[in-house]
């Protein structure tokens, strides 16, 4: 099991059960990590203010 880079607690996940783009949350400290690659397993900390809906187009205001 991989360790949380923030608090070094074991993250409850198996490398073969996650896919690229999945977000993993550490149960101990609450840090969020995105799975960048699965072989080898590589996690990147999700920035605060991260929004899964960023790819959706913004609605235009009516005048």
C-alpha positions as CSV (number, residue, x, y, z in Angstrom):
1,X,0.0,0.0,0.0
2,X,1.2,3.5,-0.8
3,X,1.8,6.0,2.0
4,X,0.4,9.5,2.2
5,X,3.2,11.9,1.4
6,X,1.7,14.4,3.9
7,X,1.4,12.3,7.1
8,X,2.9,8.9,6.0
9,X,-0.2,7.0,6.8
10,X,-0.9,3.9,4.6
11,X,-3.5,4.9,2.0
12,X,-6.3,2.3,1.8
13,X,-6.1,1.4,-1.9
14,X,-4.7,-1.2,-4.2
15,X,-2.8,-0.1,-7.3
16,X,-4.9,-2.5,-9.5
17,X,-8.2,-1.0,-8.2
18,X,-7.5,2.6,-9.2
19,X,-7.5,4.4,-12.6
20,X,-5.7,7.5,-13.8
21,X,-7.6,10.6,-12.8
22,X,-9.1,9.0,-9.6
23,X,-8.9,11.2,-6.5
24,X,-7.8,9.5,-3.3
25,X,-8.4,11.0,0.1
26,X,-6.2,10.2,3.1
27,X,-8.4,9.1,6.0
28,X,-5.9,10.4,8.6
29,X,-5.1,14.0,7.4
30,X,-7.7,14.6,4.7
31,X,-5.2,15.4,1.9
32,X,-6.5,14.7,-1.6
33,X,-4.3,13.1,-4.3
34,X,-5.0,12.5,-7.9
35,X,-3.7,9.3,-9.5
36,X,-1.4,10.3,-12.4
37,X,-0.2,6.9,-13.4
38,X,-1.0,3.4,-12.3
39,X,2.2,1.5,-13.3
40,X,4.0,2.6,-11.3
41,X,1.5,4.2,-9.0
42,X,2.1,7.9,-8.9
43,X,0.0,10.4,-6.9
44,X,-0.1,14.2,-7.1
45,X,-1.6,16.4,-4.4
46,X,-4.8,18.1,-5.5
47,X,-4.6,21.9,-5.2
48,X,-7.1,23.7,-3.0
49,X,-9.8,25.1,-5.1
50,X,-9.6,22.2,-7.5
51,X,-12.9,21.7,-9.4
52,X,-13.9,18.6,-11.3
53,X,-16.2,20.7,-13.4
54,X,-13.6,23.0,-14.9
55,X,-14.0,21.5,-18.3
56,X,-17.7,22.4,-18.6
57,X,-18.4,25.6,-20.6
58,X,-19.5,28.6,-18.6
59,X,-23.1,29.7,-19.2
60,X,-23.4,33.1,-20.9
61,X,-25.3,35.8,-19.1
62,X,-28.5,37.1,-20.7
63,X,-28.7,40.8,-21.4
